[in-house]
Structures are given as structure tokens and as C-alpha cells.
């Protein structure tokens, strides 16, 4: 998309977790608006596939290997990216996930939830998912006086869902940290916002939403019944919110916000 309010032709966008389904769709969207996209992840094969798909669609992309839980690894990645593409101006923190050991099935005792599993989920979603990337890439954004950081939270961070107790708590912390950084950096030219997806089938939750035969699970049916649009989201439907928050011309006065993309799930009570 050349020109216009969503033009990202002069932007370098880093997507941490861009090798995954949701992060990859966001990378596609940013590239379609003209951004130079850098996909960060640990799988070189999946990163190469995402880059090839973006380039096949006419976009610009490259892959950079990094471990989001290592500040040193992220600093090395930042330096490599800056040397190749110039300053990073857009950061999408899409890395995260859950762990079965940190999930409470029906009838399970919360008091017996393993502490190491709880810490693992917080490391994935808060420390590596937001804190360290914001420290590393946010540092140069603040120094340069320009940047848009988009953290991927979750609707479950707003309304705690049954079973996924650690994940919900970690995503609530993501929203809180997003608001904190937005306030801290509000006068520096760096905006910090979050996107909270509703239910989007992905690798980490597909087994919870579908049975092995492809039919909806009991939990999947319950979710659909609570969603006014009557369906799950598609990864590409996160692209509009991502590009809007990334584009300075489109969202220059937007910071500290949590944009919900959930088909109306959070609007339903009974």
C-alpha cells in the first residue's frame, strides 16, 4: 500500500514471534503496507518460509534468529538489524504461549499448581514476551525519538478465563506493563499499545478448541456460543489493528491502549 495514512514504506518493523501463525500474519500485514519486515524467532526454517511468503507477495523481509528470553541475544539481533536495515521503528511482541502444567483442568486444585510451570508461563509471555524486547529495542527508539511498540496481550488478560490461570495472569501483566511504558515514554515519540486477540485457533490452543476428528470440542462450542459473530477469528484479521497502531499518520495520538479483536466475546455477559 503505497502512500496514504497506513503507509509504512519508511519503517523497519521487527516481529518477535513472527514465525508463528498470529505473528506471521502480522508480519504479512506490515509488509503489505510497505514496511521492511524483520521476522525474529528461533526456527530458521520457519523464518525462511515466512520471508519467502512475504517476498512472493511483493514485500521486503528478512529473518533474524534470536532468543527472546536472552537480553544478550536480543541486543545482538538489534545490532545486526540496524546494520542491515537502519533503526527499528516498529516492534511487535508476538512471542508467548501456555504450558499444560500451568493449566487447571476441571476439578484440579489451584493450591497444587507447580510454581516452576507458573514461572515458565510468565517468562514466556511477560519477560521474553514484552519486558526484554521493550528494554532492548525501546532503548534505541527512545534515543531516536520515534517508535511504535505493539504488545500482544489477550482477552483473557482482561477477563480471567477458567483453566488458563497462569496465562491469564501473565497477559494481564502484559496489559499493565504496556500502560506503564506508554506513560513513561509518552513524550519521547515512542507509543506503546497492546492488541488483545479473542479466540484464534493456533498451535497452542487448537487441541482445546477442536476434537481429533475436526469437530468442535466442548470448550470450543462454549466459546462459539459466547461469541456474537459465531466463529473463531482468522489470523489475518489482526492485520488491520497492527498496521493502524504501527502507522504514525494513522494513530499518532494513540498510546497506552488495549485494542480488543474478539468478535464481540468480551461484550457478552449472559
Order of alpha helices (4+ residues) and beta strands (2+ residues): beta-alpha-beta-alpha-beta-alpha-beta-alpha-alpha-beta-alpha-beta-alpha-alpha-alpha-alpha-beta
